[in-house]
Amino acid sequence: MALFAALQLWLLDRREAGAHPRHARKALAAFLVLSALSGFELLFEQSGVYETAPALIGALWPFRLFYGPVLLVYVLDMTRAPDAAWPVRLRLLIWAPALAAVLVSLSFFTLPTSIRQGVYGLSEAEGSTAFLVVTAFSGLFLVLTLAYLGVAVWVLTRNLQTVRQIFSNIENRTLSWLRAVLLLMLVAWSWGAIKTFFPVSLISNPLIDLSDALVECVWIVVVGLYGIWQAPVYRDRADAPPTLETAEKYARSSLSDARLAQIAARLDAVMLKDRLYRDPLLSLSTLASRLAVSPNHLSQCLNGHLGVSFFDYVNRLRVEEAVSRIRETSDPLLTIAYEVGFNSRSTFNLAVKKQTGQAPSAFRDG
């Protein structure tokens, strides 16, 4: 499954050259190949390969240490502006820790064959030493990989904050599926590490082994499918996020309170008169152009003066019109959702629930 999904990503990347971030699909394909290698390791163990060729014991271990880097590359590439460069310093920061860990793990091959065989219970004499070896590698893998996953989650969190500032609809721009996958991996790998600290007899159970396999299959399927479907967060140059100022910079801005109030008044007037919020593709930059102000100034008005993100501001107007129409007309809820600017029923329901505390249907029943 993993190899098939990796092949699809690779072929899709070649067919759509230039239509996707440079490294994203290749990184995800590499992750799936690494997942496949863990399956080969189990196959070698169960088929007796390690008994007949003990030199191969541990040969696939170093590859596990690249799970984190390839996932981080995918996250970074999907959330970067189109055609953004990859500085040498950034590449070093991504790959150096994993490469250093690989060099450390290679010391395993300097151990006597009896200890290496003890890892898979093929040598009784060195069982305790082999246990320490497995524990050390598991600890190295867990610490390194969790560090990479932590950085990836941080990047995804920052991306969520950014897209809320510049897009009025953020479906398929938050990579929420990947956040769920990372959490699943965190739980699975933590459980795998825990198992190394307990006697096998206490946790060895066919149902547990089956559950472990099913969990891995789930993330392989999810990564394969969503990796093929997922479009870049920023689709073209016009989509790229402007360099928005932080709250600290807002405080030093030359815009006066009177100027911010003026922009806010023009904003409300234009949005209500022309109902620009009905455009599902409305973005901060297009609205700023309509108001003849810079995206930074509009962002400062929204965040610093009105105290809301662009996403929340636009969706508040959409919900207000939607609720009014639900009460006053018999139009289908989904029709109303699309006409006021939402892209799907789920986002419509969530927005109405968040703003009003009730489901859309409650306003019609009342």
N, C-alpha and C positions, 0 to 999 in steps of 0.2 A: 504493500500500500504506500509506504513512504517513498520508495523508489519510483513508483508510477506517478505519484503526485509531483515529485521533484522533476521528473521528465516533462510533465505537462507545463510546469512553471518555466522550465528552461526553453522549451519550444515556443511557448507563448511570448517569452521575452525576445526571442529572435525574430518572431513574426511582427511584433509591435515595437521594433527598435525605435527609440526616440520618443515613444508615447508613454514611457514609464520611467521612474527614477532609475538612474544608471545601475545602482547596485542592489536595489530592493529585491527583485524576484530571484536574482542569483543567490543572495544571502538566504532567502527563505528556502530555496532549493537545496542549498548547502546544509541547512538545519535538518531538512528531511533526510538527506543522505546520512548525516550523523546519527539520526534516529534509527535508520536502517542498520547501521553498523552495530548498534546495541543488540539488535535482533540476531545478527550474525554471531555475536559473542555468545549469546545463549545457545544458538545452534551448535557452535563449536564445542561448548561444554557438554551438551546433552548427547551429541553424536560421538563423543570420545576422541575428538581431534586433539584435545589438550593432553590426553594420555599418550597418544602415539607421537605427538610433536610438541613437547613441553616448551620448546623455544618460542612458540606462539602465545604462551600465556602472558597476558598483559599487553599484547601488541596493539589492541584496540583501545586500551584505556586512555592514552593521551588525547584521542579524538574527542572524548567527552568534554574536555576542557575548552572546546571551541563552541559549545552550545551558546554560552553567553555572548561572545563577540559577534557571532553571525546574527543573533536576534537583535542586538543593539545596533548593528549596521542597518538592518531592515527598518527599525524604528526611526533612526536618524534620517535615513534616505527618504522615507515616506513623509516625514514631517518637515523637510527642508524645502526652501524655495527652489523652483525649477532652475536647473543649470548652476546651482550653487556648487562652489568648489569644495574639494576635500583637502584641507591643508595637511601637510606632512605631520604637523604636530598632533592633529586630531587622529590621524591614522595610528601614530605611535601610542597615543593614549588608549586607543581601542584594543590594539593587538599586543602591546608589550606585556601586560599582566598575564595574559593567557600563554604567551610564548615562554615567559619565565617559569610559569607553573609546569609547562610541558618539560622544560629542562630539568626541573626538580623531579618530576615523575619518572624520567628516564633512569634515575638511579635504581629503580626497581629491577632493571635488567642486569644490574651488577650483583644481585643477590644470588645465592646458591640455588640450583634447580629444585632442591628439596623444599625450600621455603616457598618458591613460586608455585610448586605443585600443591603445597598446603593450602593455598588460597581457595582451591576448588576441592579440597578434601582428598587430594590424591596422595598426600603424604601425611601420615599420622605423627611422625616424629617432630615436625616443625609447626604443629598446629597453632600454638600460642603466638609464635613469631609471625606466622602468616596472618593471624587475626590482627596484630598490631599494624602490619603493612596495609591491610585492607582498610582499617580504621583511619590510618593516616591519609591514604589517598581519598577516601570518602570525605574526610574533613577538608582536604585541599579543594576537592571538587565543589563541595557545598559552599564553602566560604567564597571561592572565586565566582561561582555561578550566581549566587545570591547577590553579590556585589554588582554584577552586570545587570541582573534583573532589576535591582533597585534603581540603577541609573536609567534603565529603559522605562520603568514606571514613572520616574521623575520627568523624563522627556515627554511621555504621554500626558502627564498631568499639565505640564506647561503648554503642550499643544492644545489641550482642551480649553485652557484659559485664553489662548490666543484666538482660536477659531470663534469663541463666543464674543470676542471683541470685533470681529471683522465679517462674520457671516450671519445671515438671518435664519438660515437652515443649516444645521451641522450634521445631518445624517451622513454616514459614510466618511466623515472627516475626523472622527474622534478615535478611531481604531479601538472601540470598546471591546470588540471580540478578542483582540490581542491581549488586552488587560486581563480578561477572564482566563485566557490560555496561560498567561504568565502566573496567575494565581494558582491555577491547577498544577502547573509544573512545580511551583514553590511547595505546595502541599505534598505532591508525589515524591519529589527529591528529598524533602525533609523526612518523609516516612521511610524512604530507602536508607537514609543515613541512620535513622533510629534502629532499623533492623540490624545494622552492623554491630550494634552495641549489646545485643541480646543473643543468648543461645538460640540457634536455629530451631531447636525443638519447641521453644515457647511460641514461636510465631509462624512456623512452617505449616501451612494449611493450603490445600488445593484451592479453596475459595478465595483466600487472600492472594495467591498467585494469579488466579483468574482475574480478580479485581484489578491488580496491578497492570495486567496486560490490557484490560479493557480501557483503563484510564489512559494508557499510552496510545491506544488506538483512537480514542476520542480526540486527543490533541493533534494527532497526525491528520485525521479527517478534517478537523476544523481549520488547521493551518493550511492544508492543501486546498480546500474549497474557498475559504475566504482570501487566501493568498492570490488565487486566480481572479476572484471577483473584485477585490479591493482596488479602487482607483487611488491615485495619489491625493494627498490632502490638498495640495495646491496644484491645480491642473495645468496652468499656464502662467506666463509672466504677469498678466493682469490679476491673477488670483493670489499672487505672492503677497505675504503680509507686509504692510508698511512698518517702518520702524517706529512703533508706538512708544510714547514716553511713559515712564513709571510715575507712580504717585509722588515720589520725591521730586521728580523733575517738574511735575505739574505745579508744585508749590513755588518753583522758581520761574514759572512761565511768565511771559510778558502780557498774557491775556488778563484783562481786569475782570472783576465780577460782573461789571456792566456788560462787557463784551460777551462773556459767557452766557449771560441772561438773554442777550440779543440773539445769539446763535440758537439757544434753546427755544426761544419764541418762534424764530423762523422755521426751526425743525418741526415743531408741533404743527405750525400752520401748513407747511408743505405736505407733511405726512397725512394730515386729516383732510386737506382739500383734495389732493391728488390720489390719496390712498395708495401711496407707494409701497406700503407694507404688504400689499397683495401680491407683489412680485416675489415669487419663491427664490429667485436668484439675487435678490437685493443684497448688496454688500456695503461695507463701510465706505469703500472708495467711491462707488457709484453714487451713494447718497451724498458724500462730501462734494462730489462734482456738481450735483444738482443744487447744492446750497452755496457753491462757489467758496468753499473753505477747504483747508487742508485736512486730510484724514486725521492727523495728529490733533488738530484743534477740535474737530468733531468728537474724537475719542475723549479728549479732555472735558468737553462739555458734558458728554454722557456719563463718564466715570467720576469726574471731579465735581461737576455742578449738579447733575441729576442723580448721581449715585447708582447708576445701572449700567450694565454692559449693553453693547449694541444688540446682541441676541435677545436679551430680556426686554429691552425697550420695544423692539419690533414685534416680538411675540405678545407683549401686553396689548398692543393695538389690535393684533389679529384676534386675540381671545375676546376682547371687548366687542368687536363687531360680530364674532361668531356667536357669542352668548345672546346678543341682541336679536340676531336673525333666528336663532333656535327658538327664542320665546315668541317671536312675531310671525314666523312663517312655518310652513309644513315641509320645507325643503329637507331632503335627506341629510343626515349629519355629515356624511362623507363629502357630499357635494359642497356643503358650507365650508368644510375644512379646506378643501382644495381651492375654493374661490377666495378665501381670505389669506391664502399664502402658504398653508402647510403642505408638506410633501407626502404625508402618510397619516393613516388613522392613529397609529400608535403615538406619534409625536404630538398630534392634535389632542388626544386624550390626556397625555402627560402635561401638556402646557395648560389646558383648562383646569386640570386637577391641581396643579401647582399654584395657579393664580387664584382660583375660587374655592378650592377645597372640595369641589364636587365634580362628578363625571358630567360630560356634556349632556347626556340623556336626562339628568336630573332637572335641568332647566325647562325641558319640554314637558316632563311629567307634572311639574309643578304648575 
